[in-house]
């Protein structure tokens, strides 16, 4: 079981990376980030069995800053922290992600499931954790309603992106267009999507 599961494309490990504006004692490597997060978790006022929590780095996630995965057979929890999110946020903001995932761990250990409902909201507020962690990457795609101000960001070619004529605006029910953010190319149909993919090529 996992809170906020999301499959992602792999990216290569580029080793040691600095953020420049971070304080000198901020983690500089993936191992240091795991060590710091585990140590920081011991200071958070949550009744979590940290001995049953494993820590991992994700180099694959494109949107989520962290994830919490629960194994009901063993009772163990794995917290995955996204390296690129840490680099984008810095340690001070990233501690909120650590607290957020610890609330998921608390829910999993106590109740066997976890989400972002009222129970999560109350416990997150108690430890000053964000209810939702912000994304750290610019969206590749954007959906814009043709009749109202509704808009939605997308990072992958879901059905809402590849078959927009079969979907409707999330606010007013009208049709929407899809924009490839980096190039400004737009489409409203499956055929338009296929043309855009072919013409954009490596720019996609």
Number of C-alpha atoms within 10 A of each C-alpha: 14 18 19 13 13 12 8 13 8 11 11 7 10 7 8 9 13 12 14 9 7 15 11 9 7 15 22 16 14 21 13 12 21 19 14 15 21 17 11 13 18 12 8 15 10 18 13 20 14 16 8 13 19 15 15 17 18 21 20 18 25 23 20 23 27 25 26 25 23 23 14 13 6 8 12 18 26 18 26 22 27 25 21 21 25 22 18 15 18 18 20 12 12 21 18 19 28 23 23 27 28 26 31 27 31 21 20 25 22 13 9 14 17 23 16 15 9 10 12 19 17 15 18 23 13 12 16 13 22 16 22 14 16 13 14 18 15 13 17 16 23 19 24 19 20 14 13 14 10 15 16 13 15 19 15 14 13 10 12 18 24 20 19 22 17 12 14 15 21 13 12 13 12 14 19 25 20 27 22 23 17 12 12 10 16 18 22 19 18 17 13 17 22 14 12 17 17 12 12 13 8 7 10 14
